[in-house]
Amino acid sequence: MKKICKNCKYYITEAALCPHIKDIPEYCKHVGHCRCDKFVYGNDETTPYDGLSYLDYEVYGASFLVGESFGCIHFEEKKS
């Protein structure tokens, strides 16, 4: 099985999360929410070694940090 979100126990679709919304826009039908505790709102001090922290800034910017043991389906080997 591929390690993709729709097959993960932590993934919940927008429709399942918000059942009171009857007409989910087409552009939202392929997105959902992750409820894994390895994804945290925080900073470099709160980022798990195998997790991800997401941040936002007062200057209307946002970013995320990953721990050195975080895995990614988009991984590509570094070139030496």
C-alpha positions in Angstrom: 0.0 0.0 0.0 1.3 3.5 -0.8 1.9 5.8 2.1 -0.6 8.4 1.0 -2.9 10.4 3.3 -6.2 9.0 2.1 -5.1 5.5 3.3 -4.0 6.8 6.7 -5.9 6.5 10.0 -5.2 10.1 10.9 -6.7 11.5 7.8 -10.2 12.9 7.8 -11.9 14.5 4.8 -13.4 18.0 4.8 -16.8 16.5 4.3 -16.5 14.1 7.2 -15.2 16.9 9.5 -17.9 19.3 8.5 -21.0 17.2 7.8 -23.3 20.3 8.3 -21.8 21.7 5.1 -23.9 20.2 2.3 -22.1 21.6 -0.8 -18.3 21.1 -0.4 -16.7 23.1 -3.2 -15.1 21.0 -5.9 -11.6 22.4 -5.1 -11.9 21.1 -1.5 -12.9 17.5 -2.4 -9.3 16.3 -2.6 -8.1 17.8 0.8 -8.6 16.9 4.4 -7.1 17.2 7.8 -4.4 15.2 9.6 -5.0 14.4 13.3 -1.6 12.9 14.0 0.2 14.3 17.1 3.5 14.5 15.1 2.1 17.7 13.4 2.2 20.5 15.9 1.7 24.3 15.9 4.9 25.6 17.3 8.6 26.4 16.7 11.9 24.6 16.5 11.8 23.8 20.2 8.5 21.9 19.8 9.2 20.1 16.6 9.3 16.3 17.2 12.4 14.6 15.7 10.0 12.7 13.4 7.4 15.4 13.1 6.4 18.7 11.6 5.7 22.1 13.1 3.7 24.7 11.3 4.1 28.4 12.1 2.6 31.7 11.1 3.9 35.2 11.4 2.4 38.6 12.0 3.7 39.8 8.6 1.2 37.4 6.9 3.7 34.7 6.3 3.7 31.0 7.2 6.1 28.1 7.0 6.8 24.7 8.5 9.7 22.9 10.1 10.5 19.2 10.0 12.5 17.1 12.4 15.5 15.3 10.9 13.7 11.9 11.1 10.5 13.1 9.5 9.6 11.0 6.4 8.3 12.4 3.2 6.7 10.7 0.2 8.5 13.3 -2.0 11.9 12.2 -0.8 14.8 12.3 -3.3 18.4 11.3 -2.5 20.8 14.2 -2.1 23.5 14.4 -4.8 27.1 14.5 -3.4 
